[in-house]
Amino acid sequence: MFDALAALLIFDLAGSVFANIAPASPLGAALHFFVMDVAKILLLLTTVIYLMGWLRALFTPERVRALMKGRSGPGARLLAVGLGAVTPFCSCSSIPLFIGFVEAGIPLGVTLSFLIASPMVDLAAMVVLSSVIGWQITAIYVLTGISVAFIGGYVLQAFKLERWVEDYVWQIRMGEAQVDTADTSLRARHDYAWNEVRQIVGRIWKYVLIGVGVGALIHGYVPEDFVARIAGDGSVWSVIVAVLVGVPMYSDAVGIIPVAEALLLKGVPIGTVLAFMMAVVALSLPEMLILRKVVKWPLLGIFAGYLAIAFVLVGVAFNALRTVI
């Protein structure tokens, strides 16, 4: 459907008004990719966010904090990872959530599991991703992201990281936030879901356009042999480079998917692409700087180091399995 729409707009309508654009030309391929992906991503994003809004009406930051309060152990980590996957909190929410979790007595390892899962395993992004690489690989990616977040809670807790939380965080007393009874009427859920669409799409549409634009340029103008030389053959070193390249960038999962799609179409190994995606979404420099406001450098370094090692291992594993998948 989206392929036909892009062909109609670029090769038929635009070609009749301006000049004929050859589908096989770099410009034609780039414009077709751009229109097709923008239409597909925005439609899927709007639909999924609206539907998830009906469920997310109960998951305000205050409710998440209240639900997690006093919990510990594997059950708490599974709950934290699950809530991280279904809640729409971005890195800008990490500071108040971090403070709220600490004040509620939630173990730091559980809190970090939530902070890892929330940007990595976004349900709306996963729907878009499945339209690009298929539901099988997307399902493996989700399970991998959940595993990274779950195991990360135990690994990071072993370092006794509480000593490296900023002092003012322990001194804050946010109090017991009043959690009102949720209005579960159809009208209230519709209003909440539509507000979610307006806020989330309004916040990330520019990243979608930028991401699709970069992907379109790669798809139309960058030769496959050049990408292959840069990306390598899926070796450990190429995955490490992909993670390092992703760190300075900043985007949510939806915005980086078109770039990942273009790289896959150019023959870049799936593991290298996914490691790059994970680094952009969960290990970006801007997100680390935001988190630095509530933790000290040693904790931040251990947190970032764990994520970097985990993403490299994930990338190498996917590359090793790509012929099987």
Secondary structure, DSSP 8 states (H G I E B T S, - for coil): -HHHHHHIIIIIIHHHHS----TTSHHHHHHHHHHHHHHHHHHHHHHHHHHHHHHHTT--HHHHHHHHTT--HHHHHHHHHHHHHHS---GGGHHHHHHHHHHTT--HHHHHHHHHHHHHS-HHHHHHHHHHH-HHHHHHHHHHHHHHHHHHHHHHHTT-GGGGB-HHHHH-------------SHHHHHHHHHHHHHHHHHHHHHHHHHHHHHHHHHHHHS-HHHHHHHHTTS-HHHHHHHHHHHTT----HHHHHHHHHHHHHTT--HHHHHHHHHHHHHS-HHHHHHHTTTB-HHHHHHHHHHHHHHHHHHHHHHHHHTTT-
